Amino acid sequence: MRTVPAAPPDSPPPQAAREVIARLWRSYIRAHAGLLVFAILAMTVSSAMISSVPFLLNWVVKLFLRHDATMLVPLSLLGFGVMALRGVSTYLGRVSIDSLGERTVVAAQHDMFDSLIHSDLATLNAVHSGQFVSSFLYDATQMRDGFTQSVAAIFLEFFSMIGLLGYALFSDWELGLLMLVMLPAIAWAMERIGGSMRRAATRGMQETGDLSVVLSEALDGRRIVKSYGLERHVAGRVDARLKKRLETLLKAVRLRAASAPLTDIFFGMAVALILLVAGWQILSGQITLNTFVAFLGAMLLAQQPVRNISQVLPAAATGIAAASRIFTAIDARPRIVDTPDAPTLKVVRAPQGGAVRFANVSFSYHDAADTAVSGIDLEIAPGSKVALVGPSGAGKSTIFNLLLRFYDIEGGIITIDGVDIRAVSLASLRANIGLVTQEPILFDESVADNIALGQPGAPRAAIEAAARDAAAHDFIMELPQGYDTRVGEGGLKLSGGQRQRIAIARAMLKNAPILLLDEATSALDTGSERQVQEALNRLMHDRTTIVIAHRLSTVQDASRIYVLDRGGVAEAGTHAELMAQGGLYAGLYRHGLDGAA
């Protein structure tokens, strides 16, 4: 059962938030600095245009007060030009900043997946695929929205607000100061809402991941769900996750919705105070009508950018929380890595090379007291076929995991042709080992693409030759598009025997000198088993082969059989020798090992 790793803190402290923003700049935005600068310039022009509206109002009022018809057409054209320029610059600014945001999302998603796929098997087993997919899609878009809306708020809304407030102070400093009194109150309210929003957003992301886990499990286990009539059970699990997520989302909705009304309340207080003072000034002759109208226009226009900025703060808080989670995922580092200057492992084909040796090997997955294998000694000669048998949990699959360095041993040594596998590069180690599992893994690509995974870039002739050796060519040619037929999710468009033969063709194409078989015929019907076994016999030729045997009848011809029990080697010998001993192997053979893992 896979577990979900501990979630990051609810929200980064202020210093962490600054670090997140700085890293966002270094990692993704700096590479597109030109696009950012262009977006900023376009938004600045848009801000300048909206800030010039009070000047136009001042001149328009003067025009009507003086009854000066000569300025009517120029002012009309100027008004149109200001609005047209604002429209164009706003469009260019939004397109530029949104394009930068999309590039940032793609780059972050690339780094997230690259970090995950290079993680150790233990880490991959600990991260539920639903959690990762949720973070990959949801967190990345939240980070994008936080970034793009923040930049737009600063250079479009904030600059507009500053320009309008500047005009207000210039036209009447007393009234301008009254406008400014609302800003500290709004900033305080938004800071409080932003902190709560950041915490709610992080919880929402975590709960979205939990929901994705339940959904993916229900779909992955659809056959069991149907056969056991578990529709109501899985629907209940999904419903529970939906309700829990809804509670958090509704809290975020309330917080987000509160930002604009709070701004309006504080702004309304300022407007009431200004109207009171301005009315007294007009009545006493301290300011002219055109000055007051322009000032009032500036104040009313300033309300919208202030309102927009207040609504952006929650989005910025959510974006910072999302970016923090993304960087946490990217920063995860595998424990199993190459040693400095690790040489390349070169294994020649049997009988010259391919000897495998386990010497006093010990390993535990979790607790040292709960040992998976202990004191394992295996001698596997080049070109030989060796079988690992034993009851479920004896340690057979662990042997494969350790040889491939999915996990590192805790004691002893594993060598290939006398070379410690920990001393060579991981890529070269795994390049020399072919693996065919009990459940073949196919991707939703064409048949040819799935076979070519054994040797990326292989020509079609080599792919077809491997398929013929795997007894797969004939059925492939009967498919609708032959080798170009897509196999569907997990290869579900093919039968079990067909999927297994494509997996064998992949191993044929890889042509590795060491072959690991996790009893590739145990789940097949008699007809398919015969075809697959013939293909396997061709695949095993001139290769060192280690077989995990679930059916003892399939490994009677093995040159040596190791019987594992409780993480250790209980018996070793040929089939005849082990039967003569009358021990664990003989008992397993007489009762049948079908179904043991």
C-alpha positions, -999 to +999 in steps of 0.1 A: +000+000+000+015+033-010+015+062+013+013+098+006+043+119+018+039+145+045+026+177+031+046+209+033+038+236+058+005+254+054+021+286+042+057+299+038+067+326+062+074+360+047+111+353+042+102+320+025+077+338+003+104+362-008+127+333-015+100+316-036+095+348-057+133+352-061+136+316-073+107+319-097+126+348-113+159+329-114+145+296-126+119+306-152+113+343-157+148+357-162+152+336-194+123+356-209+132+389-194+126+407-228+090+395-229+085+407-193+100+441-201+077+445-231+047+435-211+057+460-184+061+488-209+028+481-226+010+480-192+028+512-182+015+529-213-020+517-205-017+530-169-005+564-182-035+566-205-060+560-177-042+585-155-046+612-182-084+610-181-087+635-152-067+661-173-092+655-202-121+661-178-106+693-165-103+706-201-138+694-211-153+713-181-133+744-190-146+740-225-182+741-215-177+768-189-161+791-215-183+780-244-151+776-265-162+756-296-126+756-311-114+730-287-144+706-292-130+685-321-094+684-308-105+672-274-128+646-289-100+632-311-076+633-281-101+614-260-105+587-287-067+585-291-062+580-254-088+552-252-075+535-284-039+536-272-050+522-238-069+494-255-040+484-277-014+486-250-036+467-226-040+439-252-003+437-259+005+437-222-019+409-214-008+388-243+028+392-234+024+385-196+001+355-202+025+341-228+052+343-202+030+327-177+023+297-200+060+293-207+067+293-169+041+266-164+056+244-190+091+248-177+080+241-141+061+210-152+091+198-171+113+202-140+086+185-118+083+155-140+120+152-146+127+152-108+100+126-102+109+102-129+145+103-118+136+095-082+143+062-065+117+035-067+111+039-030+102+076-036+080+067-066+062+041-045+056+067-018+040+093-041+006+083-053+001+090-090-031+109-082-013+133-059+014+140-084-010+146-113-030+170-092+002+190-083+014+188-119-017+203-133-034+223-105-004+238-086+013+248-118-017+267-131-022+284-097+014+295-097+009+309-132-023+328-123-006+342-092+024+355-112+005+369-142-022+386-121+004+401-097+025+416-125-007+430-141-018+444-107+016+461-102+022+476-136-014+481-148-035+487-117-009+500-092+006+524-117-029+536-127-037+542-090-004+560-084-010+582-115-046+591-104-036+597-068-007+619-081-031+640-101-054+643-070-025+656-049-014+679-077-049+694-082-057+698-045-033+684-019-058+686+009-083+665-008-055+642-021-044+635+014-079+625+023-079+600-005-046+585+009-061+578+043-080+548+029-048+531+017-033+519+050-067+505+061-071+486+028-035+473+030-041+460+065-073+442+055-057+427+024-027+415+044-050+396+068-071+382+040-039+372+020-025+352+049-058+333+054-061+328+017-026+314+014-034+288+041-067+279+026-052+276-008-025+252+004-051+230+021-072+232-011-042+219-031-036+190-007-073+180-007-074+182-045-045+158-045-064+135-021-094+136-044-072+127-074-059+097-055-093+083-048-104+090-085-073+073-100-077+043-076-113+038-086-105+040-123-074+018-120-093-008-101-124-007-123-125-044-129-125-052-092-151-024-086-174-040-112-168-076-102-173-070-065-201-045-069-182-018-052-197+011-071-214+025-040-183+021-019-160+040-042-187+066-049-188+071-011-151+076-009-151+101-037-181+119-021-163+122+013-133+138-004-155+161-024-173+173+007-140+179+026-125+198-004-157+218-007-154+231+028-120+245+021-130+259-013-160+276+002-137+293+028-115+304+000-145+317-019-156+337+012-122+352+017-118+361-020-153+376-021-146+397+010-117+416-006-137+438-030-165+447-005-139+457+021-122+479-004-155+495-013-164+502+023-131+519+031-133+537-003-168+548+005-157+563+038-130+583+019-155+595-008-180+607+019-153+626+037-140+641+005-174+651-008-181+669+025-148+688+024-149+695-013-185+708-011-175+732+016-145+743-005-167+750-036-192+769-016-165+790-001-149+796-035-116+778-026-116+755-057-132+758-092-158+735-106-135+721-133-109+713-107-134+695-085-149+675-114-114+664-125-105+655-089-138+636-085-131+617-118-096+608-106-110+595-073-137+574-089-113+561-115-088+552-087-115+530-071-113+503-098-075+497-096-076+497-058-105+472-060-086+450-086-054+451-065-074+439-034-087+410-054-053+401-068-037+397-034-055+364-026-044+350-061-008+361-054-010+343-020-023+311-037+004+314-064+032+316-037+018+286-019+016+266-052+051+276-062+064+265-028+049+231-033+063+229-068+098+238-057+096+212-029+088+185-055+116+197-078+141+198-050+136+161-041+168+143-048+173+105-054+193+086-028+206+061-054+230+080-076+262+074-096+295+077-077+317+105-090+332+095-124+314+062-123+327+040-152+304+023-177+296-013-172+304-034-203+291-069-203+298-093-232+274-120-242+276-155-228+296-176-224+324-150-221+304-127-198+273-122-177+283-138-144+262-126-115+271-130-078+253-121-046+276-124-016+261-122+019+236-097+007+211-082+032+184-056+028+152-042+045+126-020+029+115-001+060+126-013+095+160-029+099+143-054+122+120-064+093+146-078+069+135-086+034+166-107+025+195-116+047+228-134+040+218-141+004+245-160-016+239-167-053+263-179-079+250-175-115+273-186-143+274-168-177+247-181-200+230-202-174+193-203-165+188-199-128+154-200-111+143-183-078+114-202-062+097-201-028+065-190-011+051-155-013+072-129+006+104-151+004+124-123-012+124-133-049+112-099-063+137-082-039+165-100-056+155-084-089+151-050-073+186-051-058+202-063-090+187-034-109+196-010-081+161+001-076+172-001-040+207-003-025+218-032-004+226-027+033+252-055+036+273-077+013+281-071-024+265-078-058+288-081-088+285-086-125+316-102-140+334-094-108+325-056-108+305-041-079+273-028-094+274+002-070+307+013-087+293+016-122+268+041-137+232+033-132+224+038-169+250+013-180+240-013-154+204-012-165+213-012-202+229-046-197+198-061-181+165-069-198+133-073-178+101-091-187+074-088-159+044-110-151+022-080-160+036-064-192+036-026-192+026-010-225+020+026-232-009+041-252+012+044-283+016+023-314+028-013-314+060-003-331+066+025-305+062+001-276+086-024-291+111+004-300+114+013-263+139-015-260+162+004-284+150+040-290+155+050-326+157+014-339+147+010-376+114-006-386+133-037-399+148-043-365+115-038-348+098-063-371+127-088-366+122-086-329+085-091-332+090-122-354+114-137-328+087-130-302+060-148-323+042-114-324+045-104-361+015-124-374-011-110-350+004-075-353-002-076-391-038-085-384-044-054-364-062-025-381-031-004-388-005-032-383+025-019-364+010+016-363-020+005-343-023+022-309-026-004-281-048+017-258-044+025-221-021-002-206-025-022-239-061-030-231-069-033-268-048-065-269-051-098-252-028-108-223-008-131-246-004-104-272+007-079-247+033-103-233+047-111-267+051-074-275+070-070-241+092-099-251+098-083-285+109-052-266+134-073-246+145-089-279+153-056-294+172-044-263+194-075-267+208-072-231+233-100-220+214-105-187+177-113-186+153-112-157+120-130-161+092-126-136+073-157-147+060-143-179+036-171-186+018-176-152-012-155-161-018-168-196-041-195-210-026-227-224-025-216-260-009-182-253+015-198-228+029-221-254+035-193-279+050-170-252+072-199-238+086-205-273+094-168-277+111-168-243+133-198-252+146-178-282+151-148-259+171-167-233+195-181-259+231-170-251+219-149-221+223-152-184+188-157-173+172-154-138+137-165-135+112-160-107+091-191-109+055-193-099+050-226-116+078-251-108+070-271-140+084-242-161+119-243-145+127-280-143+154-274-170+171-246-150+208-253-144+203-243-108+173-236-086+175-214-055+147-220-030+141-189-009+123-188+024+119-159+049+145-138+031+172-165+029+184-193+007+169-225+021+180-249-006+199-249-039+205-275-066+190-289-098+154-301-099+164-337-095+187-329-066+161-309-048+134-335-053+158-361-039+164-341-008+127-341+000+128-306+016+109-274+010+112-275-028+099-311-030+069-301-008+062-270-030+064-291-061+041-318-049+015-293-037+020-269-066+033-234-064+007-218-087-003-184-074+027-179-051+045-146-055 
